[in-house]
Amino acid sequence: MKRLKILSLSLFLISMYSCSKDENEPQMMIQKTIFEHVASSMNYSYLTYALQKTDLDDVLNGEGDYTLYAPNNSAFIGFLMRGGYSTLDEVPTEALKKLLLNHVMAGQIRYRDFKSGYYPTAASSDVNDRPLSMYINQVNMRVTLNGSSRIVQGNVNGSNGVIHAVNAVIPIPSLVTFVLADPNLYNLGLALTRDDLTVDFPTILSTENGSVPAPFTVFAPNNTAFVDLLNELEVERLSSIDEPTLNLTLNHHVLGETNALSTDLSDNLTLNTLGGEITANITGGASLTDGNARVSNIITVDIQANNGVLHIIDKVILPF
């Protein structure tokens, strides 16, 4: 009997030690991949199906390091309605794949690390194989993508990246997308959309690649450039510039049927804009010189849209 009591006490102590050890040891957590996170939520059944339909589920289920901007079901339903589709099966597979890749970036961007600016996506432009750009606007920790989609939940961690939920499908960007999305180009947007213009610049600059006069190269003056222009012309507001002058001025900022990257520029290179000739130079930094010998510095280069490329400049180009 005494031996039996000792054996029972030993088994009890071993059991207690085993339980204590299991509770105190760090547990190995198996983290879901990006795709597994999406597929496990009923709110993302449209996105799940779209990823499977385009074989991107394998990409976001494997190894890697990605940031995914994830539209929920309501966002996809809105996208289908605007496009005149009844189901995702009606969307051409390649177009759907490109749209989804426009929601993916290489590497992880944590919510606290978002800064306003242009970033490459995993989608390619119709013009070339360069990544489509995305304009991210971060104001007081409110993050908007291409001016049309907002992050509503951030930092869902996966084993191969991070997910940020967005409230709308992010459209494939045209040049107009960036002008309207970037607050630094607000004054240019006002100029391009002035009611009395005889040219519909937004419609023209939204022309899809493959249709004349796309693709385009746009030299986009920033807000300060327009303020300086008003001072230079000694007028108080943009509406004080007569329509023919504004029309011709805007045309001097656009090259038709060409996607001229910064690497395509050289010294004393003549560029034939829709309004007339200007001259590019690269020595001392990329710049443009108009017919008045006024120099515009190119301060941001190679913002790639689906129908052309945009460069931001610090001075408005004048036709005379």
Secondary structure, DSSP 8 states (H G I E B T S, - for coil): -HHHHHHHHHHHHHHHHHHHHHHHS--------HHHHHHT-GGGHHHHHHHHHTTHHHHTTSSS-EEEEEE-HHHHHHHHHHHT-SSGGGS-HHHHHHHHHTTEEES---GGG--SEEEEEEEE-SSSSSEEEEEEEEETTEEEETTTEEEEEEEEEETTEEEEEESS------HHHHHHH-GGGHHHHHHHT-TT-SS-HHHHTT--TTSTT-SEEEEEE-HHHHHHHHHHHT-SSGGGS-HHHHHHHHHTTEEES----GGG--TTEEEE-SS-EEEEE-TTS-EEE-TT--EEEEEEEEEEETTEEEEEESS-----
